[in-house]
Amino acid sequence: MKKILLLAAVAGLMAVTCKKDYTCECTTTMTTPSGTTTTTAEGKTGKMKKADAEKKCDESDASASSGPYSTVVECKIK
């Protein structure tokens, strides 16, 4: 019985710490004098831990503006 519990605990720990593919979803919002346009794109992060995938995904966040034009990119793990 103790061996079964030990194996279950090890399997549970491995499931929590294992690396897997995550999807990073980025939404781009462009504002111009004639209106606002929003687009969404997805990309795989590759095999990594969730915290590392979130960090990599957040690195894609950006914003820029020039006069009446602005662009904002917001990314998150899906």
C-alpha positions as CSV (number, residue, x, y, z in Angstrom):
1,M,0.0,0.0,0.0
2,K,2.9,2.4,0.8
3,K,4.5,1.7,-2.5
4,I,1.3,2.6,-4.4
5,L,0.9,5.9,-2.4
6,L,4.6,6.7,-3.1
7,L,4.2,6.0,-6.8
8,A,1.0,8.1,-6.9
9,A,2.8,11.0,-5.2
10,V,5.7,10.8,-7.6
11,A,3.4,10.7,-10.6
12,G,1.4,13.7,-9.3
13,L,4.6,15.7,-8.8
14,M,5.8,14.9,-12.3
15,A,2.5,16.0,-13.8
16,V,2.8,19.4,-12.1
17,T,6.4,20.1,-13.0
18,C,6.5,18.6,-16.5
19,K,7.1,20.8,-19.5
20,K,4.4,21.0,-22.2
21,D,3.4,23.1,-25.2
22,Y,1.4,26.3,-24.4
23,T,-0.4,28.6,-26.7
24,C,0.3,32.3,-26.6
25,E,-2.6,34.5,-27.8
26,C,-1.8,38.1,-28.8
27,T,-4.4,40.7,-29.5
28,T,-3.4,43.7,-31.5
29,T,-5.5,46.9,-31.3
30,M,-4.8,49.6,-33.9
31,T,-6.4,53.0,-33.5
32,T,-6.5,55.5,-36.4
33,P,-8.5,58.7,-37.0
34,S,-10.9,56.5,-39.1
35,G,-11.5,53.9,-36.3
36,T,-10.2,51.0,-34.3
37,T,-9.1,47.6,-35.6
38,T,-8.5,44.5,-33.5
39,T,-6.8,41.3,-34.6
40,T,-5.9,38.1,-32.7
41,A,-3.0,35.7,-33.5
42,E,-1.9,32.5,-31.7
43,G,1.5,30.9,-31.5
44,K,3.0,27.9,-29.7
45,T,5.6,28.6,-27.0
46,G,7.4,25.2,-27.3
47,K,7.9,22.7,-24.5
48,M,8.5,24.6,-21.2
49,K,7.1,25.1,-17.7
50,K,4.0,27.3,-17.4
51,A,5.8,30.2,-15.6
52,D,8.5,30.2,-18.4
53,A,5.8,30.2,-21.1
54,E,3.9,33.1,-19.4
55,K,7.2,35.1,-19.3
56,K,8.0,34.4,-22.9
57,C,4.5,35.3,-24.0
58,D,4.5,38.6,-22.0
59,E,7.7,39.6,-23.8
60,S,5.6,40.1,-26.9
61,D,3.5,42.8,-25.2
62,A,4.1,46.2,-26.9
63,S,2.7,49.6,-27.5
64,A,3.5,52.5,-29.8
65,S,1.9,55.8,-30.9
66,S,2.5,58.6,-33.3
67,G,0.1,61.5,-33.5
68,P,-3.5,60.1,-33.8
69,Y,-2.2,56.6,-34.5
70,S,-1.6,53.9,-31.8
71,T,-1.0,50.2,-31.7
72,V,-1.2,48.0,-28.6
73,V,-0.3,44.3,-28.5
74,E,-1.3,42.3,-25.4
75,C,-0.4,38.6,-25.1
76,K,-1.4,35.9,-22.7
77,I,-1.3,32.2,-22.3
78,K,-4.4,30.6,-23.5
